[in-house]
């Protein structure tokens, strides 16, 4: 009986706790994003009839002031209903077309801008806070933060052919600084497959420039540039307070820039896109690795949410901002039918993308278990 508990039950309960913690983390980020909209609306005295976190049946409802707060079990969603700001697919919206003094519709453009940007501002604020806190406490070993110091060189790789050495620190590629980030390095390398590039390295205190023909790796038919090296993964020691602030801000800025670049290269990166199932799996794994790794991943996801919401699609904050900016310029509202058709088309696109990425995530997660079975049956 003791063996059963220690071998099966306790690990199962731990996994359930980690899954719940991962779901809570994602739900928190979405809720924090919506809180930004909510608080900016309150600052400008705009009514907010409802504030919902999650999708699915409402498990909890509570009215506080003029706002009904509700919580649903699936964390991938949430909204703040703002009086006078109609959005398709967000609650009953009884006050969607309100034009009284407390409505969004009657407020000046700068106030609308602040309300619409509130969620993005809060996501970025969380990321800056989390990164600074992590540098204060120190960060365990993680591939999410690696120094570009070469520890392994693959045989017959571009790095070996052009005499890169273990211990070299890569400073820049084609004069683009790496900023002490492997992700930045990979972002710069990605479009350079089979092209000549100037790689600047630091070796024993000396700066060396090498002209290297970048290698190529194919992922789902997409070409990626590679050097054929592996890098050092080491923990980050706790930093003094002011240094932690400086490094936390720099690290967040780097992730914002790299995430923005990644979104501009979606055509090349679509094969590596993670959907909702993979995000939950990643946060669950991060939760099992400790609170610092979980916080780091949540900070990165928060940055992705902020950048994603800047995209000018109608169901995102960037799209709403574009609509209201156009209306501010032409001094009249856009036809409601036009907005409705654009919303519906965008929602359909996102639902298809959601289902596609979910199916792809499930396949990725199940592949290690399915492949041996297929091999055994001679189907692979």
C-alpha positions in Angstrom: 0.0 0.0 0.0 2.8 2.4 0.9 4.6 1.6 -2.4 1.3 2.3 -4.3 1.0 5.7 -2.7 4.6 6.7 -3.3 4.8 5.3 -6.8 1.5 6.4 -8.3 -0.8 8.5 -6.1 1.6 11.1 -4.8 3.2 11.8 -8.3 -0.3 12.0 -9.8 -1.5 14.5 -7.2 1.7 16.5 -7.7 1.0 16.6 -11.5 -2.5 17.7 -10.9 -1.3 20.5 -8.7 1.3 21.6 -11.3 -1.4 21.6 -14.0 -3.7 23.7 -11.9 -0.9 26.0 -11.1 0.0 26.4 -14.8 -3.7 27.1 -15.6 -3.8 29.6 -12.8 -0.7 31.3 -14.1 -2.2 31.7 -17.6 -5.5 32.9 -16.2 -3.7 35.4 -14.0 -2.0 37.0 -17.0 -5.3 37.3 -18.9 -7.0 38.7 -15.8 -4.2 41.1 -15.2 -4.4 42.3 -18.8 -8.2 42.9 -18.4 -7.5 44.6 -15.1 -5.5 47.2 -17.0 -8.5 48.0 -19.2 -10.8 48.1 -16.1 -8.6 50.4 -14.0 -8.1 52.9 -16.8 -11.8 52.9 -17.4 -12.4 53.7 -13.8 -9.8 56.5 -13.8 -11.8 58.2 -16.5 -15.2 57.4 -14.9 -16.3 55.0 -17.6 -18.9 52.4 -16.5 -17.9 48.7 -16.7 -21.0 46.5 -16.4 -19.1 43.2 -16.3 -15.6 41.8 -15.8 -15.2 38.1 -16.8 -12.2 35.8 -16.5 -12.1 32.5 -18.4 -14.5 31.0 -20.9 -17.3 28.5 -20.4 -20.0 28.3 -17.7 -19.7 30.9 -15.0 -18.7 29.2 -11.8 -18.6 32.4 -9.6 -20.6 35.6 -9.9 -20.3 38.6 -7.6 -21.5 42.2 -8.2 -19.4 44.9 -6.7 -20.5 48.5 -7.3 -21.8 48.7 -10.9 -19.6 45.7 -12.1 -20.5 42.0 -12.1 -17.3 40.0 -11.7 -17.4 36.4 -12.9 -15.0 33.4 -13.2 -15.2 30.5 -15.7 -13.1 27.3 -15.7 -11.2 27.6 -19.0 -8.4 30.2 -18.6 -7.9 31.2 -22.3 -10.2 34.2 -22.4 -11.6 37.1 -20.5 -13.1 40.6 -21.1 -14.2 43.8 -19.5 -17.5 45.1 -20.8 -17.1 48.8 -21.3 -20.3 50.9 -21.6 -20.4 52.6 -25.0 -17.8 50.3 -26.6 -19.6 47.5 -28.4 -17.5 44.4 -29.2 -18.9 41.2 -30.8 -18.8 38.1 -28.7 -18.3 39.7 -25.3 -21.2 39.1 -23.0 -24.7 40.5 -23.2 -23.4 44.1 -23.5 -26.6 45.8 -22.4 -24.8 49.1 -22.3 -22.8 48.5 -25.5 -24.4 51.5 -27.3 -24.7 53.9 -24.3 -24.0 57.5 -25.0 -24.4 59.0 -21.5 -21.6 60.9 -19.7 -20.2 57.6 -18.2 -19.8 55.9 -21.5 -16.7 55.2 -23.5 -18.3 56.7 -26.7 -18.4 60.2 -25.3 -14.8 60.3 -24.0 -12.0 62.1 -25.8 -9.6 60.1 -28.0 -6.7 60.2 -25.5 -8.9 58.6 -22.8 -10.0 55.9 -25.3 -6.3 55.3 -26.2 -5.4 54.9 -22.5 -8.2 52.4 -21.9 -7.4 50.4 -24.9 -3.7 50.4 -24.1 -4.3 49.6 -20.4 -4.1 45.8 -20.8 -0.9 46.0 -22.9 0.6 48.4 -20.3 -0.2 46.0 -17.5 1.2 43.0 -19.3 4.5 44.8 -19.8 4.5 46.1 -16.3 4.2 42.6 -14.9 7.0 41.4 -17.2 9.4 44.2 -16.0 8.4 43.5 -12.3 8.9 39.8 -12.7 12.3 40.1 -14.4 13.6 42.5 -11.8 12.4 40.2 -9.0 14.1 37.3 -10.7 17.5 39.1 -10.9 17.1 40.1 -7.2 16.6 36.5 -6.1 18.7 34.7 -8.7 17.6 32.5 -11.6 18.2 28.7 -11.7 19.6 27.0 -14.9 17.2 27.3 -17.7 17.4 27.3 -21.6 15.3 30.5 -21.5 18.3 32.4 -20.3 21.7 31.3 -21.8 24.9 33.1 -22.3 26.2 32.9 -25.9 29.4 31.1 -24.8 30.2 28.0 -26.9 30.4 24.7 -25.0 30.0 22.2 -27.9 30.8 22.4 -31.6 29.1 19.8 -33.9 31.2 17.9 -36.4 31.4 19.3 -39.9 29.3 22.3 -38.8 29.9 25.9 -40.0 31.4 26.6 -36.6 34.0 23.8 -37.0 34.8 24.6 -40.6 35.5 28.3 -39.7 37.5 27.4 -36.5 35.2 28.7 -33.8 36.3 27.3 -30.5 34.8 26.2 -27.2 34.8 29.1 -24.8 34.2 31.7 -27.6 31.5 34.3 -26.7 29.5 35.4 -29.7 29.1 39.2 -29.6 27.4 40.0 -32.9 26.3 38.7 -36.3 26.5 41.2 -39.2 27.1 43.9 -36.6 23.8 43.1 -34.9 24.5 42.8 -31.2 23.5 39.5 -29.5 22.9 41.3 -26.2 24.0 38.2 -24.2 20.9 36.3 -25.4 20.7 32.9 -27.2 17.1 33.8 -28.4 18.5 37.0 -30.0 21.2 35.0 -31.6 18.7 32.5 -33.1 16.5 35.4 -34.3 19.3 37.0 -36.2 20.6 33.6 -37.6 17.2 32.4 -38.8 17.0 34.2 -42.2 20.7 33.8 -42.9 20.7 30.1 -44.0 23.4 29.4 -46.6 24.4 33.1 -46.6 27.8 34.7 -45.7 27.8 36.5 -42.4 30.3 38.4 -40.3 30.4 36.7 -36.8 32.2 38.7 -34.1 33.5 36.7 -31.1 35.4 37.4 -27.9 38.2 34.9 -27.3 40.6 35.2 -24.4 39.9 38.9 -24.1 40.4 39.6 -27.8 37.8 40.6 -30.3 37.9 38.5 -33.5 35.8 38.8 -36.7 35.1 35.8 -38.8 33.3 35.5 -42.2 31.2 32.4 -42.0 28.8 30.7 -44.4 25.8 30.0 -42.2 24.4 26.4 -42.2 20.8 25.4 -42.8 18.3 23.3 -40.9 14.8 22.5 -42.3 11.9 22.5 -39.9 8.5 21.6 -41.5 9.8 22.8 -44.9 11.1 26.1 -43.5 14.8 27.0 -43.7 16.6 28.1 -40.5 20.2 29.4 -40.3 22.5 27.6 -37.8 26.1 27.6 -36.7 26.2 24.1 -35.3 27.1 25.0 -31.7 25.6 24.6 -28.2 25.9 27.1 -25.5 26.5 27.4 -21.8 23.5 27.0 -19.5 24.3 28.4 -16.0 22.4 29.8 -13.1 22.2 33.6 -12.7 23.4 34.7 -9.2 21.3 37.2 -7.1 22.2 40.7 -8.1 22.4 43.9 -6.0 19.1 45.8 -6.1 20.1 48.6 -8.6 21.9 46.1 -10.8 18.9 43.8 -10.7 16.7 46.7 -11.9 19.1 47.5 -14.7 19.4 43.9 -15.8 15.7 43.1 -15.4 14.8 46.1 -17.6 17.4 45.2 -20.2 16.2 41.5 -20.3 12.6 42.6 -20.7 13.4 45.0 -23.4 15.4 42.3 -25.2 12.4 39.8 -25.0 10.0 42.6 -26.3 12.2 43.3 -29.3 12.8 39.6 -30.1 9.0 38.9 -29.7 8.1 41.7 -32.0 10.7 40.5 -34.6 9.2 37.0 -34.2 5.7 38.2 -35.0 7.0 40.0 -38.1 8.4 36.6 -39.3 5.3 34.5 -38.6 5.4 33.1 -42.1 8.8 31.5 -41.3 8.0 30.7 -37.7 4.5 29.2 -38.0 5.8 25.6 -37.7 7.1 26.4 -34.2 4.0 28.3 -33.0 2.6 27.1 -29.7 -1.1 26.8 -29.1 -3.2 26.8 -25.9 -2.5 23.1 -25.0 1.3 23.6 -25.4 1.2 26.8 -23.3 -0.5 25.0 -20.5 2.0 22.1 -20.8 4.9 24.5 -20.7 3.6 26.4 -17.7 2.8 23.1 -16.0 6.4 21.9 -16.6 7.7 25.3 -15.4 5.6 25.1 -12.2 7.2 21.7 -11.5 10.7 23.3 -12.0 10.1 25.9 -9.2 8.5 29.3 -8.8 11.4 31.2 -10.4 11.2 29.3 -13.7 7.4 29.6 -13.6 7.6 33.3 -13.0 10.2 33.7 -15.9 7.9 31.8 -18.3 4.9 33.9 -17.2 6.9 37.1 -17.8 7.7 35.8 -21.3 4.1 34.8 -22.0 3.0 38.3 -20.7 5.3 40.0 -23.2 3.8 37.8 -26.0 0.3 38.8 -24.9 1.3 42.5 -25.0 2.9 42.3 -28.4 0.1 40.1 -29.8 -2.5 42.7 -28.7 -0.7 45.4 -30.7 -1.6 43.6 -33.9 -4.3 45.6 -35.7 -6.9 42.8 -35.8 -10.4 43.8 -34.7 -10.7 41.2 -31.8 -7.4 42.5 -30.4 -6.7 45.8 -28.7 -4.6 46.9 -31.7 -7.6 46.5 -34.0 -9.9 48.4 -31.6 -7.3 51.1 -31.4 -7.1 51.3 -35.2 -10.9 51.6 -35.5 -11.1 54.4 -32.9 -8.1 56.2 -34.5 -9.8 56.2 -37.9 -13.0 57.5 -36.3 -11.1 60.2 -34.6 -9.5 61.2 -37.9 -12.7 61.1 -40.0 -14.8 62.6 -37.1 -17.6 60.0 -37.4 -18.2 56.4 -36.4 -17.5 53.6 -38.9 -20.6 51.8 -40.2 -21.7 49.2 -37.6 -22.2 46.5 -40.3 -18.7 47.0 -41.6 -17.2 46.5 -38.1 -19.5 43.5 -37.5 -18.4 41.7 -40.7 -14.7 42.3 -40.0 -15.2 41.1 -36.4 -16.9 37.9 -37.5 -14.3 37.1 -40.2 -11.5 37.6 -37.7 -13.2 35.5 -35.1 -13.7 32.7 -37.6 -10.0 32.9 -38.5 -8.9 32.8 -34.8 -11.2 29.8 -34.0 -9.7 27.9 -37.0 -6.2 28.8 -35.8 -7.1 27.9 -32.2 -8.3 24.4 -33.3 -5.4 23.9 -35.6 -2.8 24.8 -33.0 -4.6 22.7 -30.3 -4.5 19.6 -32.5 -0.9 20.3 -33.4 0.0 20.7 -29.7 -1.7 17.4 -28.8 0.2 15.6 -31.6 3.5 17.1 -30.4 2.9 16.0 -26.8 1.6 12.6 -27.8 4.3 11.9 -30.4 6.9 10.4 -28.0 4.3 7.8 -26.9 2.7 7.2 -30.3 6.0 6.7 -32.3 7.1 3.5 -30.6 3.6 2.0 -31.1 3.7 2.9 -34.8 7.2 1.5 -35.2 6.1 -1.7 -33.5 3.2 -2.0 -35.9 5.4 -1.3 -38.9 3.5 1.9 -39.7 6.5 4.2 -39.4 
